[in-house]
Amino acid sequence: MVYFLGNVLSPTDSNQPEADDETFAFTYDESEKMDCTGLPIRLEHNDHLVVGEVKKQWSDPDGRKWIVGHLPGNNYESLFARHAIKESSDGHKYYQGLSLGHRWTLFED
């Protein structure tokens, strides 16, 4: 069994990297209300490549959202995911971070 810790949302203040992107600039309240527990962990956002799930989550006082993910499987995709998050002998990781996938809709009103 492999568990990992990851950050899925940046701070929610005006200094966040996504502050000018209205599709990803979450407010503190939105970050606090977001429950990631039980969400699938996917390779490259692909619906057919589920390799684990979010087991725990919490927010920092600045709005950062953190998760603990679990990669339980023994199929090819799960084995790849487990090796892709480990640091190699030369300090390299295939996956350097997490990416939160979401859908965004803007209504005219």
GROMACS elastic network, one bead per residue, 0.5 to 0.9 nm:
[ bonds ]
;  ai    aj funct       b0    kb
    1    70     6  0.73545   500
    1    71     6  0.64393   500
    1    72     6  0.51577   500
    1    73     6  0.79709   500
    2    69     6  0.83111   500
    2    70     6  0.58426   500
    2    71     6  0.52234   500
    2    72     6  0.64309   500
    2    82     6  0.68859   500
    3    55     6  0.89964   500
    3    68     6  0.66812   500
    3    69     6  0.54816   500
    3    71     6  0.62312   500
    3    72     6  0.84224   500
    4    67     6  0.81839   500
    4    68     6  0.55578   500
    4    69     6  0.52299   500
    4    70     6  0.65915   500
    4    71     6  0.82409   500
    4    85     6  0.83604   500
    5    66     6  0.72743   500
    5    67     6  0.58183   500
    5    69     6  0.64124   500
    6    65     6  0.86492   500
    6    66     6  0.56786   500
    6    67     6  0.53565   500
    6    68     6  0.64575   500
    6    69     6  0.76292   500
    6    97     6  0.73110   500
    6    98     6  0.65631   500
    7    10     6  0.75386   500
    7    64     6  0.71453   500
    7    65     6  0.58691   500
    7    67     6  0.63313   500
    7    97     6  0.79101   500
    7    98     6  0.68141   500
    7    99     6  0.87982   500
    8    64     6  0.75465   500
    8    65     6  0.56272   500
    8    66     6  0.59617   500
    8    67     6  0.72159   500
    8    97     6  0.86771   500
    8    98     6  0.61113   500
    8    99     6  0.63842   500
    8   100     6  0.56978   500
    9    12     6  0.81258   500
    9    26     6  0.81722   500
    9    31     6  0.77267   500
    9    63     6  0.76652   500
    9    64     6  0.51884   500
    9    66     6  0.73303   500
    9    99     6  0.87380   500
    9   100     6  0.75028   500
   10    13     6  0.88463   500
   10    16     6  0.61360   500
   10    17     6  0.73357   500
   10    18     6  0.79218   500
   10    25     6  0.87507   500
   10    26     6  0.86264   500
   10    62     6  0.86209   500
   10    63     6  0.71149   500
   10    65     6  0.70611   500
   11    14     6  0.84640   500
   11    15     6  0.77066   500
   11    16     6  0.55146   500
   11    17     6  0.84603   500
   11    26     6  0.86800   500
   11    27     6  0.89076   500
   11    28     6  0.81161   500
   11    60     6  0.82641   500
   11    61     6  0.87483   500
   11    62     6  0.52783   500
   11    65     6  0.80711   500
   12    15     6  0.78509   500
   12    16     6  0.61690   500
   12    18     6  0.89636   500
   12    19     6  0.80855   500
   12    25     6  0.70532   500
   12    26     6  0.60356   500
   12    27     6  0.53835   500
   12    28     6  0.53558   500
   12    31     6  0.77291   500
   12    62     6  0.62565   500
   12    63     6  0.50477   500
   12    64     6  0.68539   500
   13    16     6  0.58568   500
   13    19     6  0.76977   500
   13    25     6  0.88653   500
   13    26     6  0.89183   500
   13    27     6  0.75668   500
   13    28     6  0.76870   500
   13    62     6  0.71462   500
   13    63     6  0.78206   500
   14    17     6  0.84987   500
   14    18     6  0.86817   500
   14    19     6  0.56052   500
   14    20     6  0.85959   500
   14    25     6  0.88164   500
   15    18     6  0.82968   500
   15    19     6  0.65462   500
   16    19     6  0.52492   500
   16    20     6  0.87348   500
   16    25     6  0.78541   500
   17    20     6  0.78710   500
   17    21     6  0.87225   500
   17    25     6  0.86162   500
   18    21     6  0.52150   500
   18    22     6  0.78440   500
   18    23     6  0.85981   500
   18    24     6  0.60762   500
   18    25     6  0.54208   500
   18    26     6  0.86481   500
   19    22     6  0.72829   500
   19    24     6  0.77912   500
   19    25     6  0.52656   500
   19    26     6  0.84934   500
   20    23     6  0.89314   500
   20    24     6  0.85945   500
   20    25     6  0.71799   500
   21    24     6  0.56380   500
   21    25     6  0.58662   500
   22    25     6  0.52753   500
   22    26     6  0.81004   500
   23    26     6  0.82138   500
   23   103     6  0.85467   500
   23   104     6  0.61025   500
   23   105     6  0.83367   500
   23   106     6  0.89348   500
   24   102     6  0.88233   500
   24   104     6  0.84462   500
   26    29     6  0.81169   500
   26    30     6  0.59284   500
   26    31     6  0.62766   500
   26    63     6  0.86815   500
   27    30     6  0.51337   500
   27    31     6  0.62219   500
   27    32     6  0.86165   500
   27    63     6  0.77371   500
   28    31     6  0.51175   500
   28    32     6  0.61415   500
   28    33     6  0.86569   500
   28    61     6  0.87283   500
   28    62     6  0.74054   500
   28    63     6  0.51159   500
   28    64     6  0.85148   500
   29    32     6  0.50262   500
   29    33     6  0.61045   500
   29    34     6  0.85490   500
   29    63     6  0.81444   500
   30    33     6  0.51887   500
   30    34     6  0.60938   500
   30    63     6  0.88601   500
   31    34     6  0.52534   500
   31    35     6  0.84865   500
   31    59     6  0.73466   500
   31    63     6  0.59865   500
   31    64     6  0.74526   500
   31    65     6  0.67134   500
   32    35     6  0.79076   500
   32    58     6  0.81406   500
   32    59     6  0.64534   500
   32    63     6  0.70034   500
   32    65     6  0.80104   500
   34    65     6  0.87239   500
   35    38     6  0.85611   500
   35    39     6  0.86460   500
   35    57     6  0.74159   500
   35    58     6  0.86880   500
   36    39     6  0.55562   500
   36    40     6  0.89086   500
   36    54     6  0.64717   500
   36    55     6  0.83442   500
   36    56     6  0.76942   500
   36    57     6  0.64339   500
   36    58     6  0.89809   500
   36    67     6  0.75782   500
   37    40     6  0.88817   500
   37    53     6  0.78300   500
   37    54     6  0.51159   500
   37    55     6  0.54961   500
   37    56     6  0.55923   500
   37    57     6  0.62836   500
   37    67     6  0.81017   500
   37    68     6  0.89199   500
   38    53     6  0.56774   500
   38    54     6  0.50390   500
   38    55     6  0.60495   500
   38    56     6  0.81517   500
   39    52     6  0.86145   500
   39    53     6  0.54763   500
   39    54     6  0.53871   500
   39    55     6  0.82742   500
   40    50     6  0.62487   500
   40    51     6  0.75177   500
   40    52     6  0.58285   500
   40    54     6  0.63956   500
   40    69     6  0.89425   500
   41    45     6  0.83190   500
   41    49     6  0.84605   500
   41    50     6  0.57417   500
   41    51     6  0.57349   500
   41    54     6  0.67498   500
   41    69     6  0.73259   500
   41    70     6  0.81531   500
   41    71     6  0.80228   500
   42    45     6  0.53635   500
   42    46     6  0.60532   500
   42    47     6  0.69191   500
   42    48     6  0.79946   500
   42    49     6  0.54236   500
   42    51     6  0.57087   500
   42    52     6  0.70985   500
   42    53     6  0.83689   500
   42    81     6  0.89931   500
   43    46     6  0.59557   500
   43    47     6  0.84714   500
   43    48     6  0.87126   500
   43    49     6  0.55543   500
   43    50     6  0.66699   500
   43    51     6  0.71016   500
   43    77     6  0.80101   500
   43    81     6  0.73121   500
   44    47     6  0.88992   500
   44    49     6  0.79636   500
   44    99     6  0.85525   500
   45    48     6  0.88291   500
   45    49     6  0.78315   500
   45    50     6  0.87292   500
   45    99     6  0.82986   500
   45   100     6  0.85820   500
   45   101     6  0.66694   500
   46    49     6  0.53543   500
   46    50     6  0.74720   500
   47    50     6  0.65442   500
   49    77     6  0.68290   500
   49    78     6  0.86411   500
   50    53     6  0.81055   500
   50    77     6  0.80759   500
   50    78     6  0.81415   500
   51    70     6  0.84383   500
   51    71     6  0.58569   500
   51    72     6  0.73786   500
   51    73     6  0.66260   500
   51    75     6  0.87332   500
   51    77     6  0.65216   500
   51    78     6  0.50161   500
   51    79     6  0.87256   500
   51    81     6  0.70974   500
   52    69     6  0.69490   500
   52    70     6  0.53488   500
   52    72     6  0.62004   500
   52    73     6  0.73814   500
   52    78     6  0.77364   500
   53    68     6  0.86934   500
   53    69     6  0.56538   500
   53    70     6  0.55379   500
   53    71     6  0.69862   500
   53    72     6  0.87543   500
   54    57     6  0.75335   500
   54    67     6  0.64781   500
   54    68     6  0.58901   500
   54    70     6  0.63350   500
   55    67     6  0.73590   500
   55    68     6  0.56122   500
   55    69     6  0.55633   500
   55    70     6  0.65220   500
   56    66     6  0.83483   500
   56    67     6  0.55799   500
   56    68     6  0.51002   500
   56    69     6  0.72707   500
   57    65     6  0.71400   500
   57    66     6  0.54871   500
   57    68     6  0.63239   500
   57    69     6  0.89741   500
   58    64     6  0.83674   500
   58    65     6  0.58837   500
   58    66     6  0.54211   500
   58    67     6  0.66571   500
   59    62     6  0.78240   500
   59    63     6  0.56994   500
   59    64     6  0.53946   500
   59    66     6  0.60654   500
   59    67     6  0.88827   500
   60    63     6  0.52872   500
   60    64     6  0.51391   500
   60    65     6  0.65828   500
   60    66     6  0.78614   500
   61    64     6  0.74281   500
   71    74     6  0.89901   500
   71    78     6  0.65995   500
   71    79     6  0.87031   500
   71    81     6  0.76440   500
   71    82     6  0.68779   500
   72    78     6  0.73003   500
   73    76     6  0.86193   500
   73    77     6  0.82608   500
   73    78     6  0.52745   500
   73    79     6  0.73409   500
   74    77     6  0.79980   500
   74    78     6  0.57891   500
   74    79     6  0.59659   500
   75    78     6  0.54026   500
   75    79     6  0.62055   500
   75    80     6  0.86549   500
   76    79     6  0.52073   500
   76    80     6  0.61649   500
   76    81     6  0.86814   500
   77    80     6  0.51091   500
   77    81     6  0.62115   500
   77    82     6  0.87331   500
   78    81     6  0.50176   500
   78    82     6  0.62086   500
   78    83     6  0.86749   500
   79    82     6  0.51972   500
   79    83     6  0.63026   500
   79    84     6  0.84979   500
   80    83     6  0.52422   500
   80    84     6  0.59035   500
   80    85     6  0.88208   500
   81    85     6  0.64795   500
   81    86     6  0.89450   500
   81    95     6  0.86476   500
   82    85     6  0.57238   500
   82    86     6  0.67939   500
   83    86     6  0.53349   500
   83    87     6  0.82776   500
   83    88     6  0.89139   500
   83    93     6  0.85888   500
   83    94     6  0.82229   500
   84    87     6  0.80045   500
   84    93     6  0.62069   500
   84    95     6  0.56714   500
   84    96     6  0.88495   500
   85    93     6  0.59076   500
   85    94     6  0.64622   500
   85    95     6  0.55574   500
   85    96     6  0.74269   500
   85    97     6  0.85427   500
   86    92     6  0.82814   500
   86    93     6  0.59788   500
   86    94     6  0.79738   500
   86    95     6  0.84714   500
   87    90     6  0.77530   500
   87    91     6  0.54169   500
   87    92     6  0.54054   500
   87    94     6  0.81856   500
   88    91     6  0.52013   500
   88    92     6  0.52959   500
   88    93     6  0.63691   500
   88    94     6  0.89779   500
   89    92     6  0.74631   500
   92    95     6  0.89236   500
   92    96     6  0.84968   500
   93    96     6  0.58831   500
   95    98     6  0.77209   500
  106   109     6  0.86365   500
